Amino acid sequence: MISAESKEIREEVRRWLEDGPTQLSVLAGLLHEYDRLRERVAMAEREQERLRGLSYENEQLHNRVETAEHQSDRLREEVSRLRAEVEQYHRERTEMAEHLDAQPPPDGGRCATGQGASNFRSFGAALLDAVHGG
């Protein structure tokens, strides 16, 4: 005679065998879903790496823009300073030319070239230009 415990074990094995194909189908579906999700994780990790690289590149470009802006500001200041310096040189030149116009030529009104006072003014202006690099 088959004991009660043995009957229970047989009954359980029979249920397993009946449910086996369904359970295997579910297990196969879970394994497939696991593989699909693993691939999606790998894709997400690759995308994260790509975005990390873009973020680094963006930071580098931002730093370069800041550096260029600082250089631009310094160059603007230098241009402004140089313009003020040029204006000062032009004022000095004008003052010198006016001063030379007010003075009689040293040779009594005639320069060595025979052109008179206007040539003397031109000489003074040319002299100032040569001194100031203009």
Secondary structure, DSSP 8 states (H G I E B T S, - for coil): ---HHHHHHHHHHHHHHHHHHHHHHHHHHHHHHHHHHHHHHHHHHHHHHHHHHHHHHHHHHHHHHHHHHHHHHHHHHHHHHHHHHHHHHHHHHHHHHHHHHHS--TTSS--TTS--HHHHHHHHHHHHHHHHT-
